[in-house]
Amino acid sequence: MSKETDELLSAMKQIDELTEVEIPTLNTITQKISLHQQQKRSSYVKELILFICVACSLFVGAILLSLQTPMNLIIIQVLGFIAIPLIFMRDKKKIESEW
């Protein structure tokens, strides 16, 4: 039994010597964490803008339906669907310019 375990241990040591694992420094870890937090923050802002736009369009749609003005509803929703991509492009440019 001990001969087999010695062989197994020596084989494992050889494998350990062949593979080199780079241990990240504290600086790289903090940089990765801050980058991840910025990405989460930017995605949160995008989701918040999208939520507000959808909520406003639903609210305006409900009001317009209660007032029985379907043409206004269509016009406002089309304008909203045009404005949402423009808002995202503007925010994307701001975020990229900060980098």
C-alpha positions as CSV (number, residue, x, y, z in Angstrom):
1,M,0.0,0.0,0.0
2,S,2.7,2.5,0.9
3,K,4.5,1.9,-2.4
4,E,1.3,2.7,-4.4
5,T,0.7,5.8,-2.3
6,D,4.3,7.0,-2.8
7,E,4.0,6.5,-6.5
8,L,0.7,8.4,-6.5
9,L,2.2,11.3,-4.4
10,S,5.2,11.5,-6.7
11,A,2.9,11.6,-9.8
12,M,0.8,14.4,-8.2
13,K,4.0,16.4,-7.4
14,Q,5.1,16.1,-11.0
15,I,1.7,17.4,-12.1
16,D,2.0,20.3,-9.7
17,E,5.4,21.1,-11.0
18,L,4.2,21.1,-14.6
19,T,1.2,23.4,-14.0
20,E,1.9,27.0,-13.0
21,V,-1.0,28.9,-11.5
22,E,-0.7,32.6,-11.4
23,I,-2.0,34.0,-8.2
24,P,-3.7,37.4,-8.7
25,T,-2.5,40.3,-6.8
26,L,-4.7,42.5,-4.6
27,N,-4.6,45.3,-7.1
28,T,-5.9,43.2,-10.0
29,I,-8.7,41.8,-7.8
30,T,-9.8,45.3,-6.7
31,Q,-9.7,46.4,-10.4
32,K,-11.9,43.5,-11.5
33,I,-14.3,44.2,-8.6
34,S,-14.6,47.9,-9.5
35,L,-15.1,47.1,-13.2
36,H,-17.8,44.6,-12.3
37,Q,-19.5,47.2,-10.1
38,Q,-19.4,49.8,-12.9
39,Q,-20.9,47.3,-15.3
40,K,-23.7,46.4,-12.8
41,R,-24.4,50.1,-12.2
42,S,-24.6,50.9,-15.9
43,S,-26.9,47.9,-16.5
44,Y,-29.0,49.0,-13.5
45,V,-29.4,52.5,-15.0
46,K,-30.4,51.0,-18.4
47,E,-33.0,48.7,-16.7
48,L,-34.3,51.6,-14.7
49,I,-34.7,53.8,-17.7
50,L,-36.4,51.0,-19.6
51,F,-38.8,50.4,-16.6
52,I,-39.7,54.1,-16.4
53,C,-40.4,54.3,-20.1
54,V,-42.5,51.2,-20.1
55,A,-44.4,52.3,-17.0
56,C,-45.0,55.8,-18.4
57,S,-46.2,54.3,-21.7
58,L,-48.6,51.9,-19.9
59,F,-49.9,54.8,-17.7
60,V,-50.4,57.1,-20.7
61,G,-52.0,54.3,-22.6
62,A,-54.4,53.5,-19.9
63,I,-55.3,57.2,-19.6
64,L,-55.8,57.5,-23.4
65,L,-57.9,54.3,-23.5
66,S,-60.1,55.6,-20.7
67,L,-60.5,58.8,-22.7
68,Q,-61.1,56.8,-25.9
69,T,-58.5,58.4,-28.0
70,P,-56.7,55.5,-29.8
71,M,-55.0,57.7,-32.3
72,N,-53.1,59.6,-29.6
73,L,-52.2,56.3,-28.0
74,I,-50.6,55.1,-31.2
75,I,-48.7,58.4,-31.7
76,I,-47.3,58.5,-28.2
77,Q,-46.3,54.9,-28.2
78,V,-44.5,55.2,-31.5
79,L,-42.7,58.3,-30.2
80,G,-41.7,56.3,-27.1
81,F,-40.4,53.4,-29.1
82,I,-38.3,55.9,-31.1
83,A,-37.1,57.7,-28.0
84,I,-36.0,54.6,-26.0
85,P,-33.1,53.6,-28.4
86,L,-32.0,57.2,-28.6
87,I,-31.8,57.4,-24.8
88,F,-29.8,54.1,-24.7
89,M,-27.4,55.4,-27.4
90,R,-26.8,58.6,-25.5
91,D,-26.2,56.7,-22.2
92,K,-23.8,54.4,-24.0
93,K,-21.8,57.3,-25.3
94,K,-21.6,58.8,-21.8
95,I,-20.4,55.6,-20.3
96,E,-17.8,55.0,-23.0
97,S,-16.6,58.6,-22.7
98,E,-16.0,58.0,-19.0
99,W,-13.6,55.2,-19.7
